[in-house]
Amino acid sequence: MLRYLIRKIGYSAAVMLGIVVVVFFLFNILPVDPARMTQGQRADVQSLEAVRKEFGLDKPLPVQFAYYLNDLSPVGLHARTLEERERYGYVQLFPVSNTHVIALKWPYLRRSYQTHKEVGELLLDVIPNTLILAVLAMTMAVILGVLLGVLSAVHQNTWIDRLAVGFSVLGISAPSFFAGIIIAWLFGFVLSHYTGLNMTGSLYSYDPFKGEVLTWSNVILPAVTLGLRPLAIIVQLTRSSMLEVLAQDYIRTAKAKGLSRNAIVYRHALPNALNPVITAIANWFASLLAGSFFVEYVFGYNGLGKVTVDALEMSDFPVIIGSILFIAFIFVVINILVDLLYVWIDPRVKFNS
């Protein structure tokens, strides 16, 4: 198991490095001048040069990438200065010269071109909002998806089966941004007097008397929209996997022994049918963080997606790259956790040594 985890972490580190290379060079070769986007079209040459020097944009692209990689790495080369120590918050491991040390630190995602705030701080402000949205959407999708999938398999070729399959096909066919517009218009505008929901709004709203107020009602419509597609996928996967398991010999043996249908379905069949469902749940949870971009934008929900879309409009590359790397890291971590979860759910699965 230990060898497997080490190999898996090594592969994951290589994947993250590849993503860093692609994303960095992709956004830095675009014909966009961040300095001019920051200062405006009428900025003088001296101001533009000062901004480029401040953000390190005056150096050759390979040098910029080397510095960026050093900033991202948890172990990097840094100067022995108070300014550098405060910026990175590093812990010295060992000196390499009188002026530089090898140090341990958290990854540093640079500063926003537009707000000059730390990208890490900007993301940490909105990531909890997106995580809450993703957890609620995934919880709804898992509970309803597994339940509908099991009912569809147990009542195969009945009206329950046809209804569940039809719903899943509709959910897969509707893009999130389109479904979001329809749901926002229908439940947040047309039926708002009955639902009490708004077309737009974030987890925290501003009240002139109370200040920031936690508004859970604003999460309902985005969560439903975000959870529709994974719900549809989980229904189909659970149904097909359950049908396959219910046809196995040991299920027929359990029936012959006189076990109740609930015991057969939920104690014997369902645990053995969950492996593909777990994979879908894990991958979709990570995908929800990426898929939330358009949903958050449609509903005006202040989260990772909305911040990234706003950064795209302003060519704020550090924020965009930081968001992409965070989502990629979530994908990598979840894939490792899923492999460990397989063994816990089904002991027949063994690690490849």
C-alpha positions in Angstrom: 0.0 0.0 0.0 2.8 2.4 0.9 4.6 1.8 -2.4 1.3 2.3 -4.3 0.7 5.6 -2.5 4.2 6.9 -3.2 3.9 6.0 -6.9 0.4 7.6 -7.1 1.7 10.8 -5.4 4.7 10.8 -7.9 2.3 10.5 -10.8 0.1 13.2 -9.4 3.1 15.6 -8.9 4.1 15.0 -12.6 0.5 15.8 -13.7 0.5 19.0 -11.7 3.8 20.0 -13.1 2.5 19.5 -16.6 -0.6 21.5 -15.9 1.6 24.4 -14.5 3.7 24.4 -17.7 0.7 24.4 -20.0 -1.3 27.0 -18.1 1.6 29.4 -17.5 2.8 29.5 -21.1 -0.8 29.5 -22.5 -1.7 32.6 -20.7 1.6 34.4 -21.0 1.9 34.0 -24.8 -1.5 35.6 -25.4 -1.3 39.0 -27.2 -2.5 40.9 -24.1 -0.4 43.4 -22.1 -1.4 43.1 -18.4 0.3 46.4 -17.7 -1.8 48.2 -20.2 -4.9 46.5 -18.9 -4.1 47.7 -15.5 -3.0 51.3 -16.3 -5.4 51.9 -19.2 -4.8 52.8 -22.9 -3.5 56.3 -22.2 -0.8 55.3 -19.7 2.7 56.7 -20.3 5.7 54.5 -21.1 7.2 55.0 -17.7 4.1 53.8 -15.8 3.8 50.7 -18.0 7.5 49.8 -17.5 7.1 50.3 -13.7 4.2 47.9 -13.6 6.0 45.3 -15.8 9.0 45.5 -13.4 6.8 45.2 -10.3 5.2 42.0 -11.5 8.4 40.6 -13.2 6.9 40.9 -16.7 10.1 42.6 -18.0 12.1 39.4 -17.8 12.3 36.7 -20.6 9.4 34.2 -20.5 11.6 31.2 -19.4 13.0 33.3 -16.6 9.5 34.3 -15.5 8.5 30.6 -15.5 11.5 29.6 -13.4 10.6 32.2 -10.8 6.9 31.2 -10.9 7.9 27.5 -10.4 10.0 28.5 -7.5 7.1 30.4 -6.0 4.7 27.4 -6.4 7.1 24.8 -5.1 6.7 24.0 -1.3 10.6 23.9 -1.2 12.3 26.7 -2.9 15.3 29.1 -3.1 14.7 32.4 -1.4 16.7 35.5 -0.4 17.6 36.1 3.3 15.7 39.3 3.6 12.9 40.4 5.9 10.7 41.4 2.8 11.1 37.9 1.3 10.5 36.1 4.5 7.3 38.1 5.1 6.1 37.6 1.6 6.5 33.8 1.5 6.4 33.1 5.2 9.1 30.5 4.7 10.9 28.3 7.2 14.6 28.0 6.5 15.9 24.5 5.9 19.5 25.1 5.1 21.6 28.0 3.7 23.2 27.8 0.2 25.1 31.1 0.4 25.3 34.3 2.5 22.3 35.7 0.7 20.0 32.8 -0.1 18.5 29.7 1.6 16.6 26.6 0.7 13.2 27.1 2.5 9.9 25.4 3.2 6.8 27.4 2.5 3.2 27.3 1.3 2.8 27.7 -2.5 2.8 31.4 -3.4 0.3 32.4 -6.2 1.6 35.9 -6.7 -0.6 39.1 -6.7 -3.6 40.1 -8.7 -2.8 42.6 -11.5 -6.0 44.5 -10.9 -6.4 44.6 -7.1 -2.7 44.0 -6.1 -4.0 41.6 -3.4 -2.5 38.2 -2.8 -4.1 35.6 -5.1 -4.1 33.1 -2.3 -6.1 35.5 -0.1 -8.6 36.2 -2.9 -9.2 32.5 -3.6 -9.5 31.7 0.1 -12.2 34.3 0.5 -14.4 32.7 -2.2 -13.4 29.0 -2.1 -15.6 28.2 1.0 -18.6 29.6 -0.9 -18.0 27.3 -3.8 -17.2 24.3 -1.6 -20.6 24.8 0.2 -22.3 25.1 -3.1 -20.6 21.9 -4.5 -21.2 19.9 -1.3 -24.9 20.7 -1.3 -25.2 20.0 -5.0 -23.3 16.7 -4.7 -25.3 15.7 -1.6 -28.6 16.2 -3.4 -27.2 14.3 -6.5 -25.9 11.3 -4.5 -29.0 10.8 -2.3 -31.5 11.2 -5.1 -29.3 9.6 -7.7 -28.6 6.4 -5.8 -32.2 6.1 -4.6 -33.7 6.6 -8.1 -31.1 4.3 -9.6 -31.9 1.5 -7.1 -35.6 1.9 -7.6 -35.2 1.9 -11.4 -33.2 -1.3 -11.3 -35.5 -3.1 -8.8 -38.6 -2.1 -10.8 -37.1 -2.6 -14.2 -39.4 -2.0 -17.2 -42.1 -0.4 -15.1 -43.3 3.2 -15.1 -40.8 4.0 -12.2 -38.0 2.7 -14.4 -39.1 4.7 -17.5 -39.6 7.9 -15.4 -36.1 7.6 -13.8 -34.4 6.9 -17.2 -36.3 9.8 -18.9 -35.3 12.2 -16.1 -31.7 11.2 -16.3 -31.6 11.7 -20.1 -33.1 15.1 -19.7 -30.6 16.0 -17.0 -27.6 14.9 -19.1 -28.9 16.8 -22.2 -29.4 20.2 -20.5 -26.2 22.2 -20.2 -25.7 23.8 -16.8 -25.8 27.4 -18.0 -29.0 26.8 -20.0 -30.6 25.0 -17.1 -29.5 27.8 -14.8 -31.2 30.5 -16.8 -34.5 28.5 -17.0 -34.4 27.7 -13.3 -33.5 31.2 -12.3 -36.3 32.7 -14.4 -38.9 30.2 -13.4 -38.3 29.8 -9.6 -36.5 33.1 -9.0 -38.8 35.4 -11.0 -42.1 33.9 -12.2 -42.8 31.8 -9.1 -40.8 34.0 -6.7 -43.9 35.0 -4.7 -44.4 31.3 -3.9 -40.8 30.1 -3.5 -39.4 33.2 -1.8 -36.2 32.8 -3.9 -34.2 35.4 -5.8 -32.8 35.1 -9.3 -29.4 36.3 -8.2 -27.6 36.4 -4.9 -24.7 35.0 -2.9 -24.2 33.1 0.3 -23.7 36.4 2.1 -25.9 39.3 1.4 -25.6 42.9 2.7 -28.2 44.3 5.1 -28.0 48.0 5.7 -28.8 47.4 9.4 -27.2 44.1 10.2 -24.3 44.2 7.7 -23.3 40.8 6.1 -26.0 38.2 6.6 -25.8 34.5 5.9 -28.5 33.9 3.2 -29.0 30.1 2.7 -31.9 30.6 0.3 -29.6 32.1 -2.3 -27.7 28.7 -2.5 -30.8 26.6 -3.3 -31.2 27.4 -7.0 -27.5 27.3 -7.9 -27.1 24.0 -6.0 -30.1 22.4 -7.8 -28.7 23.6 -11.1 -25.2 22.4 -10.4 -26.4 19.0 -9.2 -28.7 18.1 -12.1 -26.1 16.6 -14.4 -24.3 14.5 -11.8 -27.7 13.4 -10.5 -28.6 12.2 -14.0 -25.3 10.4 -14.4 -25.5 8.7 -10.9 -29.0 7.5 -11.7 -27.9 5.7 -14.9 -24.7 4.3 -13.4 -26.5 3.0 -10.3 -29.2 1.4 -12.4 -26.9 -0.3 -14.8 -24.5 -1.5 -12.1 -27.4 -2.8 -9.9 -28.9 -4.7 -12.8 -25.6 -6.4 -13.4 -25.1 -7.3 -9.7 -28.7 -8.5 -9.3 -28.1 -11.0 -12.1 -25.1 -12.6 -10.2 -25.3 -16.1 -8.8 -24.9 -15.1 -5.2 -27.9 -12.9 -5.4 -30.0 -15.8 -6.7 -28.6 -17.9 -3.8 -29.6 -15.2 -1.3 -33.1 -15.2 -2.8 -33.2 -19.0 -2.5 -32.3 -18.7 1.2 -35.4 -16.6 1.7 -33.8 -13.3 2.5 -36.0 -10.3 2.3 -35.8 -8.1 -0.8 -34.5 -5.1 1.2 -31.7 -7.2 2.7 -30.8 -8.5 -0.8 -30.9 -5.1 -2.4 -29.3 -2.9 0.3 -27.0 -5.3 2.2 -25.7 -7.5 -0.6 -26.3 -5.9 -4.0 -25.8 -2.2 -3.4 -22.3 -2.2 -1.8 -21.0 -4.4 -4.7 -22.6 -2.0 -7.2 -21.1 1.2 -5.8 -17.6 1.1 -7.3 -18.4 2.8 -10.6 -20.8 5.1 -8.7 -18.0 6.2 -6.3 -15.8 7.0 -9.3 -18.5 9.2 -10.8 -19.2 10.9 -7.5 -15.6 11.7 -6.9 -15.0 12.9 -10.5 -18.2 14.9 -10.5 -17.4 16.6 -7.1 -14.1 17.9 -8.6 -15.9 18.8 -11.8 -18.5 20.8 -9.9 -15.8 23.2 -8.9 -15.0 23.8 -12.5 -18.6 23.6 -13.7 -19.6 26.2 -11.1 -18.0 28.9 -13.2 -21.1 29.5 -15.4 -23.6 28.6 -12.8 -22.1 31.1 -10.3 -22.0 33.7 -13.1 -25.7 33.2 -14.0 -26.9 33.4 -10.4 -24.4 36.2 -9.4 -23.1 33.9 -6.7 -19.8 35.1 -5.3 -17.5 32.0 -5.6 -14.5 30.7 -7.3 -16.2 30.6 -10.7 -17.4 34.2 -10.6 -14.0 35.5 -9.5 -12.3 33.5 -12.3 -14.8 34.8 -15.0 -14.3 38.4 -13.8 -10.5 37.8 -13.9 -10.8 36.6 -17.5 -12.6 39.7 -18.5 -9.8 41.8 -17.0 -6.9 39.5 -18.2 -5.9 39.1 -14.6 -3.7 36.1 -15.3 -2.4 35.3 -11.8 -6.0 34.9 -10.5 -6.9 32.7 -13.5 -3.9 30.5 -13.2 -4.3 30.2 -9.4 -8.0 29.1 -9.9 -7.1 26.5 -12.5 -4.2 25.1 -10.4 -6.5 24.8 -7.3 -9.1 22.9 -9.3 -6.4 20.6 -10.8 -5.1 20.0 -7.3 -8.6 19.0 -6.1 -8.9 16.5 -9.0 -5.6 15.0 -8.1 -6.3 14.6 -4.4 -9.8 13.2 -5.0 -8.5 10.6 -7.4 -6.0 9.4 -4.7 -8.8 9.3 -2.1 -11.1 7.4 -4.4 -8.5 4.6 -4.8 -8.3 4.3 -1.0 -12.1 4.4 -0.7 -12.4 1.4 -3.1 -10.7 -0.9 -0.7 -12.8 0.3 2.2 -16.1 -0.2 0.2 -15.0 -3.5 -1.5 -12.2 -5.5 0.3 -11.9 -7.6 -2.9 -10.1 -4.7 -4.5 -6.3 -4.9 -3.9 -3.6 -2.3 -4.4 -1.2 -3.0 -7.2 2.3 -3.2 -5.7 
